[in-house]
Amino acid sequence: MLTAVKRTATEIGGRRMATTDRVRDFIMDELRWRGNRADLTDDYPLLENGVIDSLGLLRIVEFLESQCGAEIDDRELVPTNFATLAAIARLAEPSQ
């Protein structure tokens, strides 16, 4: 079993930024989603609405691991873990 220190928020410019906000920014800026930022709520269905595809999913995993300190096991690469921003944030949280 992999053990890792994972964080749900990070210090950026002296302020804490939640994982959901960081992933939202990543989707808007790096995946270049053309939708309205206001629509990208924590519970907006990302997969159902074509916000992320399989390549985007892998890019998000790389982002979570490199920028948020998460370690994502291959067994966690299932649609329910990437269905919403809230689900992605839970994936990046420390395992208990």
C-alpha positions, -999 to 999 in steps of 0.1 A, spaced: 0 0 0 13 34 -9 15 60 19 18 96 11 13 130 26 -15 147 7 -28 182 10 -63 196 3 -51 233 3 -18 250 -5 -2 282 4 -1 305 -27 10 341 -23 3 340 14 -32 326 11 -46 291 12 -61 279 -20 -84 249 -18 -78 219 -41 -111 225 -58 -101 260 -67 -67 248 -80 -83 221 -101 -109 245 -114 -80 269 -124 -62 240 -140 -92 230 -161 -98 266 -172 -61 275 -179 -44 242 -189 -72 221 -203 -86 253 -219 -122 245 -211 -143 270 -231 -173 270 -207 -182 297 -182 -161 296 -150 -192 302 -129 -207 269 -143 -177 250 -130 -191 245 -95 -178 219 -70 -206 196 -80 -208 202 -118 -207 169 -137 -173 171 -154 -173 138 -173 -210 139 -183 -206 174 -197 -173 167 -216 -153 190 -194 -125 164 -191 -117 135 -213 -93 106 -208 -63 127 -216 -75 155 -194 -80 130 -166 -44 119 -168 -32 155 -169 -53 162 -137 -36 132 -120 -2 145 -129 -12 180 -116 -25 165 -83 7 145 -79 32 172 -89 15 203 -75 -7 191 -47 15 164 -32 -11 136 -39 -2 101 -48 -30 85 -69 -30 47 -72 -40 32 -105 -69 16 -88 -83 51 -80 -85 59 -117 -122 53 -120 -149 77 -133 -165 84 -99 -133 99 -86 -133 124 -114 -170 131 -118 -169 165 -100 -144 189 -86 -155 178 -51 -147 142 -60 -113 151 -73 -106 171 -41 -116 140 -20 -92 119 -41 -63 143 -32 -71 142 5 -49 121 28 -60 85 34 -70 77 69 
